[in-house]
Amino acid sequence: MSLPVTMRAMVLERPGQPLVLRQRPVPEAGPGHLLVAVEACGVCRTDLHVVDGELPDPLLPLVPGHEIVGRVAAVGDGVEGWRVGERVGIPWLASTCGVCRFCATDRENLCDTPRFTGYTVDGGYAEFTVADQRYCFKLPAGLSAPEAAPLLCAGLIGYRAYRMAGEFVSLGIYGFGGAAHILAQIAVRQGKRVFAFTRPGDEGGQQFARSLGCVWAGPSDALPPEPLDAAIIFAPVGTLVPAALRAVAKGGTVVCGGIHMSDVPSFPYAILWGERTVRSVANLTRRDGVELLALAAAVPVRTEVTVFPLAEANEALASLRDGRIVGAAVLVP
């Protein structure tokens, strides 16, 4: 196929400042890499943390975005298993060293020297991007590009948090956005009782949660009608940790599912006692991706998305920041 020389991209030039629409050269697919024509890129809360300067040392200038769905436009030397025109998904984890003690023990998500899409390498808020073929995913049929995009991070991190929660029947989910609305569908399909916690006053979000099969939905400052076996916190709000501890029964697990969270306040030991556990999840493994995408196709998961043109990336980010998005926001070039 004939490729253009330049492309449009939304660029972060300084953290805390709006993205700027720029013309950039179309990148080249180096050895082992794919050049991907972007069809859709999800707008993730992690993008907000990068843009707002809450995550340190991003690549600058930077093209954000790490929930990327596109088509292979060109392949670099040594690429195997991919062909031009094939659909591809690009996640947050861009590459790992493969040799540190974490990579050597099937914990590549904790790699000492990783690279991350849309943070330390350019991402998908553009018409083209490049990615290491080893960290890309084949995507299930049946979902449009905008519908598939949230699976590449919201779905993956939600699934990893779900696995880290252990064995449970009842699950509380704090922050009912992109990750939660995907995870709720999986949990309900597997026979779990899901309790959704939203921002106080967000009756629309609570109604949305109930429409997906949640048995209860209410504000995050309320206790659920029964003690929970586990809770997952997607909202980046540290005060939700003691709130979730109060909501889970003895032996329960509270999983913090975000890359960034405001400080966790002090809390009485009594709400941790009883063998309750607080843990975090970090990044993802390629195994997580393969498992989640197969599960999403089997359920099948249906994502709720609000689509924005690429040039309106700042509006999409503002809508997510202000809690005006139901489900997930997605950019299309």
Buried (B, 14 or more C-beta within 10 A) or exposed (E): EEEEEEBBBBBBEEBEEBBBBBEBEBBEBEEBBBBBBBBBBBBBBBBBBBBBEBBEEBBEBBBBBBBBBBBBBBBBEEBEEBEEEBBBBBBBBBBBBEEBEBBEEEBBBBBEEBBBBBBBBBBBBBBBBBBBBBBBBEBBEEBBBBBBBBBBBBBBBBBBBBEBBBEBEBBBBBBBBBBBBBBBBBBBBEEBBBBBBBBEEBEEBBEBBBEBBBBBBBBBEEEBEEBBBBBBBBBBBBBBBBBBBBBBBEBBBBBBBBBEBEEBEEBEEEBBEEEBBBEBBEBBBBEBBEBBBEBBBEEEBBBBBBBBEBEBBBBBBBBBEEBEBBBBBBBBB
